[in-house]
Amino acid sequence: MVKFLLWCILLVVCWLLALMALVLYPIVWPLLLPFRILGIAAEGVFELLKAVLFLPARMLSSKPA
């Protein structure tokens, strides 16, 4: 919803740029998709490293049953 409102403001301020953005969005989105997938994969690797690094602390701080 926020993107739509920003686009409406852009349409009022500079209609030519808003229409150009509307036409170019379907072309640019597939080009940026591999970078999004790479970002998701990198985030997963960092979460795995974080879990491995914090595992000893979690094991030591756990209360015995």
Residue, then its C-alpha position, 0 to 999 in steps of 0.5 A: m500500500v505504501k508503494f502505491l501511495l508513493w507512486c501516486i505522489l510521484l504521478v502527481v509530481c512527475w507523471l512522466l517518471a511515474l509512467m516510466a517506472l510503471v512500464l520498466y518495473p516488469i522488466v527490472w523485477p526479473l533482473l533483480l530476482p537472482f540478487r534476492i535469492l542470493g540474499i536469502a541464501a546468504e541470510g541462511v548461511f549467517e543464521l547457521l553460523k550464528a547457531v553453531l557459534f552460540l550452541p556451546a553457550r546454549m548448552l552450558s546455560s541450559k538447566p538440567a532436567 
